[in-house]
Structure formats: C-alpha cells, structure tokens
Amino acid sequence: MNRDRQAIETLRILAVEQIAKAKSGHPGIALGAAPIIHLLYSKIMNISPKHHQWINRDRFVMSAGHGSALLYSVLYLAGYGLGIDDLKEFRQFGSKTPGHPEIHTTPGVDATTGPLGQGIAMAVGMTIAETYLGAKFNRSDLNLFDHRTYVLCGDGDLQEGVAQEAMSLAGHLGLNKLIVLYDSNDIQLDGKVANANSESVSEKLPAMGWNHILVEDGEDLNDLEKAVGQAQLSNKPTIIEVKTIIGRGSSVANTPKAHGSPLPAEEVAKMRAEFGGEPFSVPNEILDFYQESIIEAGETKYESWMKLKEVYAAKYHREAEQLDGMISNDYPVDFMRLLNFEESYSKATRVSGGDILNVLQTVHPGLIGGSADLASSTKVKGIDGDFSKTNRTGRNLNFGVREHSMAAIANGIALHQGLRPFVSGFFVFSDYMKPAIRLSALMDLPVIYVFTHDSIAVGEDGPTHQPVEQLTMLRSIPNMNVIRPADANETLTAWEVALETKTNPVALVLTRQDVPTVTNRKLSAHLKQGAYVLSPERRHLDGIIMASGSEVKLALDAQNRLFEDGIDVRVVSVPSMFLFDRQNEKYRESVLPKQVKARLAIEMSEASHYYKYLGTDGSLMNIKGFGQSSPAGKLIEAMGFYVENVVSVFKEGYKNSQK
C-alpha cells in the first residue's frame, strides 16, 4: 500500500470509528469521498493550519455537511488543533466535533453547513469576495489575493433550489476561482438518485456557464489531480463530477443504508483489523506525511505571503491601510456628520434608508451588496457599477430573483472577511431567505438585511405581499437583531448600529409608505438601547403605549387624545427588542416601570413578542389574520389602526387595570 492509499484508508477508518463510537453519523460519504478530501488537503489547497484565518488561504466548504467525520479526520491529521480525544467525542455534548461542521467549534472549518445546498451558495459568496478584493487591491507586480474556493457536494446539494440559484449566478459572473467537486454516487437516503432526478449534469451545468469535468473512478488520484489542474486554468467555474461508491468497502456499499446509519460494530472492528493498529490509531508515517505536506508547507506559504504584504504596505501604503480596516471590520464612520433629517422630512423609511446607504458607501469601502431584482423599490443598491465579468470592482450585486441564494451568498462574503455585505428584498419574501438568515445568526455573521414594504400598508398588492408573521419569525431567531425604525432619524441610527455590529446579523425593517419625522438625532440615538421613552408623560404616569415603525406616530396621536381625556401616558418607541432585552434591569425599569399596569402595544404585525412587556393587564393591537388587496389607508383603518380605536382599546385596558 503506497503512502497516498494508506492516507486515504486512514481517513476512512478514523471516520467510521468516530461514527461507530457515537452510534450516529453518515459513513457512506466518508468511505466514498475520502480520496477527494485527501487530494485537496495534501496536494491542492494553499492552507496554513497554524494560521487558519489567513485571508489568502484557499477555502474549503463541506457543503455535504453530513460528511463531517471525514472532515474532522483530515483536520486532525493536518494539524488544525484537533486531537484523537476530539474524534472520540464526535457528536457529543460540548465537543469540538459536532454532527455537522460549525465554524466556531472546530478550527479549520470555513463554513457551518448541514442544510444542503447552502454550502455551494456560501462558496459563491466567498469567490465573489476574493474576486472583488483581488481586482481592487492586486497590482501588476504584487498579488495579495489569488486563492480559490473548493466545495465537496453531493446529489442532495444539487437538488436544492438554493444551489441551483447560486450556480446560475456564478456561471453568469464567470467565477473561475470556484471549483466544486461532486461526490456522484447515484444514491441518496430514500433510494437511487434516478428515482428523483433524470437531468444531465454534464449538459445542464455547461448551459449555466460552468465547465463540467467527469472523473469516472473516484479512486484514481491522478485523474482527480488532472481534473483540478484543468479547472484551475479555466475562465469559468468548474464542477468536477467524481463517480464514487457510497459506503465503499462496507457490507452496505452502493445502497441507501450506507447514507445515514453507523456500520455494525463488528464490521468496523474488522475494517480496523485489516488496516492494522488499535482503534483511533494512525501510522507514524501518515502523521509525518501530513506534517510535511500540509503543516510545514503551509507555514512556508503563510510566511511568504506576509513578506509580500509587507512589501505591498511599503509601496502602496494607503491601499494597505484601507485593506487592514476592511479585514478587521473596523472602519469608523462619523454618523453625527453624515446626514441630518429635519422635522419637515416626511418620506418612507425605505427612501431615507436608501439615501443613508448611498452616503455610507462613499465613506465605507467595504460595503457591497444588492437586492433580489428590487433595487428600484427597496432603494438598496451598491455603488461603483454592477459587479460583472467586465467590472470586478463593482459594488452592486445583481442577484436577480434569487432570494434564498442571495442571503446565503452574503453569508459567504461575510465568512471570507474583508467586505461587509448587505442584501435587500420585500419583507414578506424574507420567508424565502429564512434558512440562510438562520445560518447568519448561527455563525455570528454581521450580514445586513434590508427589508422594505414592512406591513399591511403595502396595500393594493394584497395579502401575498403584506407581511404579517415575518417580524415574529425573525425576532424568534437567536442572535438576530431586528430593527424597525419609526422615521428617518431612527433609520440613520439603525444603520449606525448595523455597521457597528460584528457578531450577529441585523435586519432593518422599513416602510413602503411615507412617515413623518417624529424624533431628532439626540432622541433617535437611544435606539441603541432598543426601546426608549420617546414622548414622556406630562404630569403623572397613568399608562404606557409601545409601538415600532410607522405605528409610533399613531401612538403619539393617541397620547395627545388621551391627555385631552385626562389620561396621561408615555409613548415608548420599541425599534429593537433584541437590544432592549440586553439592557440592564435598571434601564428597562426606567422605560417600563413595573407598577404601571395599563399598557398597550401597537404593531401592524402578528406581534406576539410584545406580550413579555405587557404583563397581565396589558393589551395588544396587532394583525390577527391576513390582509387584503386594498388602498393602504382603507385597509389600515379596517384593521383598527386609527386614533379613535387606539384610544378606545387603551381606555378599556386602563379601566381594567384600576380594578
């Protein structure tokens, strides 16, 4: 057995032993795709395990995240800080080796994957980032950015719509630094792939602007290496279809049973006996081989690049300084001098938000993004032209009507580092983006989501386009900051919060309809606390009205009417529950004193998250069903969102609270 073959068998046995010990996992891909992983890590990729955040490293995305045991095996051998004990703790509570790869848990993992298809889309985002940064900062004599992104995917990945969306865009953009290795074994969990798919990958992908290369025997390292070399020379993205056998060498090879169930313990023991050594042991010659081919070689590559960067900084000082700020995501903006919205300003927050973004992009070089074919409506568009085959420094990404992949691509851009992605669409279609938004939050990625047309005030387009439950959905995602500003000033502060955020996604939820300016810059700065007293009681605090977005003006009007009737309330603007819930008890008590029982929350959404602020005596004015096609004003009134009704509902609650 030669060294390469011995290394491949080492990866296989370590993977199935992890799965067997955990009594959980997916041995099929580990046994079938081990040669692909061995080749990439030992001979192809420019990586440095000691510097696994090096920005010019090649990226690897295990889009088929269920192949995690195989990935952990190679990361252990490659010196990424995993130990044998970590492999033994595969899929256990608190381990470094979770069931699917997670970026903050396992050193060397470049993307959290598991939901199929999203890894491909994130890889597209990474490739966009590399392409843009290379075009912006590389010079004829000095190339700082020249890395590639590699993906391992399976049949399931390619069946996902998000992957098809992203691959279509990648082909259109000619992202030649993207190489996808397709573990083509013709089997999936429920049976043969042919039961669900009959399309020709070899014809479909070239029609989408990709190269397709077929490797007929996934065990042939020479053919694999030639295919990768051919892909590296192309001016298109490439998919290398590698024919493999799922569960190769096992009793369930080439059957669906190999996909997601551990092999019998006695079969794993037999495989180990044939390989030699104790369970979880690795031959010294294999450890030495990986030490030399990956760890030592990676250190040399990293040091050479750092010297190159020093030369670059000396010759191109301004560019190097700008790049360092972009990589660290630390590019300060003086928001107090950025824009000022006077009291007379009365436009939709989507309009003011677009104006703010346009100015921000002139002072923040890392901002890049676009919309799902809705820039004219959401007012969100990148500057410097469209990113394209002929303009690699354009900062506007024309995603087309591809919401799911748009969000996943933004995750990839954020994962790459160096750029700050923003994406935009109609709020109701955040449903299409939910799986990728969830991964943004899980990975602590500061992606900025700009959602407009935020309520039933969309009007004539009807209930298909009128968000109702979307605020509740996004607020329910852990680590997700949802901000619904009341006016232009709060929108400006919301953008400030978004740019200052480094460890979670932020959603700005903006209106279609015009709204008056109800705050000033001093007041709106309190948005950073999530909720604040916008208009205090005048004499004695009888109650509290809470609202967000366009309903804040309605709350203020109701406050005035109630005061005329002898009831003195304060109005609390609640743009971000995420931020408010993170304030200390003293601050929260100052805004919502416990002794005040008469409370009303107003929001043109499902709005159930307000109950935690309302207590037992509070009331909620919300949307309890879907909307209708109607002029916005008529519909809003029909749903009860007018001053007289707010006053009536509050008075009823106030009366009950006095009993």
C-alpha positions, 0 to 999 in steps of 0.5 A: 500500500503506497503512502497516498492509499494508506492516507486515504484508508486512514481517513476512512477508518478514523471516520467510521470509528468516530461514527461507530463510537457515537452510534450516529453519523453518515459513513457512506460519504466518508468511505466514498469521498475520502480520496477527494478530501485527501487530494485537496488537503495534501496536494491542492489547497494553499492552507496554513493550519497554524494560521487558519484565518489567513485571508489568502488561504484557499477555502474549503466548504463541506457543503455535504455537511453530513460528511463531517467525520471525514472532515474532522479526520483530515483536520486532525491529521493536518494539524488544525488543533484537533486531537484523537480525544476530539474524534472520540467525542464526535457528536457529543455534548460540548465537543469540538466535533459536532454532527455537522461542521460549525465554524466556531467549534472546530478550527479549520472549518470555513463554513457551518453547513448541514442544510444542503445546498447552502454550502455551494451558495456560501462558496459563491459568496466567498469567490465573489469576495476574493474576486472583488478584493483581488481586482481592487487591491492586486497590482501588476507586480504584487498579488495579495489575493489569488486563492480559490474556493473548493466545495465537496457536494453531493446529489442532495446539494444539487437538488436544492433550489438554493444551489441551483440559484447560486450556480446560475449566478456564478456561471453568469459572473464567470467565477473561475476561482470556484471549483466544486467537486461532486461526490456522484454516487447515484444514491441518496437516503430514500433510494437511487438518485434516478428515482428523483432526478433524470437531468444531465449534469454534464449538459445542464451545468455547461448551459449555466456557464460552468465547465463540467469535468467527469472523473469516472473512478473516484479512486484514481488520484491522478485523474482527480489531480488532472481534473483540478489542474484543468479547472484551475486554468479555466475562465469559468467555474468548474464542477468536477463530477467524481463517480464514487461508491457510497459506503465503499468497502462496507457490507452496505456499499452502493445502497441507501443504508450506507447514507445515514446509519453507523456500520455494525460494530463488528464490521468496523472492528474488522475494517480496523483489523485489516488496516492494522493498529488499535482503534483511533490509531494512525501510522507514524508515517501518515502523521509525518506525511501530513506534517510535511505536506500540509503543516510545514508547507503551509507555514512556508506559504503563510510566511511568504505571503506576509513578506509580500504584504509587507512589501505591498504596505511599503509601496502602496501604503494607503491601499494597505491601510484601507485593506487592514480596516476592511479585514478587521471590520473596523472602519469608523464612520462619523454618523453625527456628520453624515446626514441630518433629517429635519422635522419637515422630512416626511418620506418612507423609511425605505427612501431615507434608508436608501439615501443613508446607504448611498452616503455610507458607501462613499465613506465605507469601502467595504460595503457591497451588496444588492437586492433580489431584482428590487433595487428600484423599490427597496432603494438598496443598491451598491455603488461603483457599477454592477459587479460583472465579468467586465467590472470586478470592482463593482459594488452592486450585486445583481442577484436577480430573483434569487432570494434564498441564494442571495442571503446565503451568498452574503453569508459567504462574503461575510465568512471570507472577511474583508467586505461587509455585505448587505442584501435587500428584498420585500419583507414578506419574501424574507420567508424565502431567505429564512434558512440562510438568515438562520445560518447568519445568526448561527455563525455570528455573521454581521450580514445586513438585511434590508427589508422594505414594504414592512406591513399591511400598508403595502396595500393594493398588492394584497395579502401575498405581499403584506407581511404579517408573521415575518417580524415574529419569525425573525425576532424568534431567531437567536442572535438576530437583531431586528430593527424597525425604525419609526422615521428617518432619524431612527433609520440613520441610527439603525444603520449606525448600529448595523455597521457597528455590529460584528457578531450577529446579523441585523435586519432593518425593517422599513416602510413602503409608505411615507412617515413623518419625522417624529424624533431628532438625532439626540432622541433617535440615538437611544435606539441603541438601547432598543426601546426608549421613552420617546414622548414622556408623560406630562404630569403623572404616569397613568399608562404606557403605549409601545409601538415600532415603525410607522405605528409610533406616530399613531401612538403619539396621536393617541397620547395627545387624545388621551391627555385631552381625556385626562389620561396621561401616558408615555409613548415608548418607541420599541425599534429593537427588542433584541437590544432592549432585552440586553439592557440592564434591569435598571434601564428597562425599569426606567422605560417600563416601570413595573407598577404601571399596569395599563399598557398597550402595544401597537404593531401592524404585525402578528406581534406576539413578542410584545406580550413579555412587556405587557404583563397581565393587564396589558393589551395588544393591537396587532394583525390577527389574520391576513390582509387584503388587496386594498388602498393602504389607508382603507385597509389600515383603518379596517384593521383598527389602526386609527386614533379613535380605536387606539384610544378606545382599546387603551381606555378599556385596558386602563379601566381594567387595570384600576380594578 
